[in-house]
């Protein structure tokens, strides 16, 4: 078996001390650029691979971050993950990804697994089932950075990156009203996650501000899926007071709403539909889906910034709770009714 290259081999190749090689590879500022470049070139030539375990034992860091998301199938979360990686890569950090699949049991196991892997910190978006957050409190007890994004919990006093979800719900409703829709329903999740409650509050506030009634029968609670969207739309269309527009809590639910409206045999007047997240498919379905963009790339970049500030022992000078502004993406599904 071929002998593995060590820093001693690099030192011998360049006729320098082992400490010089070690400092150059560690980014020690006193090493000149020329020496550092020579060391990197020699390391590449000799196929040097650093001993991560030894480095971690010495520095107390693994340079690995755990990231927990409800689902990687959603373009929204995939975009956040990509931006977190981009924001961390120049600092030498890598991520381990764990998918909870909207299960609190899986989320608990994910936190346990990541802590056992000695990650330097965890970033997470909570599952729909998460109410008790004791498993995340264990991260704090171990003095590891914990950053929550998108779906957060008030009990955890940690840095967060969220959307202004009240504004998002208000914006979606106000858009439909401006388009001429007056009898607006809402299909959302039964789970007590703050972001969905805040969007619902925004919906109600917009109706009130426009002197429109809040019809509790037009608020359908369920899950977040195409199936749930179909169920909600079917229930609303079969009611005596049919809505002329439907807001769905996310784009997958909105897709289910649109599919169900297409399946109904009886002729229906124009029913506006809008979702949240600006998923990749939303521009390509028929009709194309109006939606609220939650800016996942910005969300991921802010998560990376918060983490690096924490690891560098530099408290965030501005704010530890970053709130991102939503924006409206108008498409065919809410075209002017009047």
Steps between C-alpha positions, in 0.01 A plus 500: 500500500629844405612707797276796577662841454554699819607856574847359563520396135398849388761656731768272356394580142530877562790485747305692762394419855195293585360794700521720189297249300246464781455875533470549124229234472317645802491851352735648762531873414877528563578267208585682177282456194792350307566237765130420536467458123805273487360284779160468328664405169719239669200361687311464173800343326544244779124430529493615859171451684478662845410288800163653588468309826838615628425854395163491676655367821759775493271793415179383667316542169393257229405773251178311435154656545179303535202625300151361568216571256143365473548391138763523230233447234386860538699740285469752784705291744740380230579865419562579868740204528689611189539855633616376841771294330604795285515728803716260701735348244763775504532452876569128460167373637303214351148387580331175593138505385218332691142482375225475762220423252269713719541250784598616849630150582731516200603854596592384852708221354664747264612728781635200693685369194656836419614560857656153505683596179654791695371769265605854586140623492152434366267697273141378487150563372244326719272218389124554495467266798749681724352646818741389773850628418697329777720324242619838370567621854760224521695678223506816711608304810800374306593863421464448128346768278137437407338705227136456400368607163154533342317292763609607848384464861460780754631282785842472339688827559740456211582690179230468234451580133135528402263653249261776603215249480227735618594733216507203260144398590382859479673549165343188345151602614541864398611392153186291452278785619664741256433248223128515576458192719288558810405158638844365585558162668813362665636144500771454762652253746351391831847483655587782739807633320541875545560591138166354388315669786662831410398464134144424608501811723619704202215361289242596762649847547485572126134396485419722797688797357298468180166466683458141386353235733710222653314177430638230732342233277732619225809415705588133442757333726694192397852419392737639240491292183337468160252258660408754768455768236258278311308423816472866597390611154239223476353598838485868406345447156231274645400759759196722447710816518765421241816717515624689196864468608708259708828566683705186566759479777770387258545437127451122524164554667418762236585248227248261655238776501555569129488130414170454684345805330589345163340168598159649582251438217265789564594837346650735758566873489859615524651390833828665588774293664822611669765312700822556690866415427532552123586134443670417170187342351275799571599684181436197277163359605176609330396753600836619627481560873516837670700466819686677778878477460664423835854566370665174612841597362508806723377290792783249456763773463381667823519167685862460393584855613342450841688174550839643400451800729429261786800276430733799472377625837375816331151581622275618221516878527162558333254228594487130582152462352503565128159560342478485122241690298273289273421601145209426267546299181190558289405237243191374313319341796402842639451697181255787525145381561313827425 
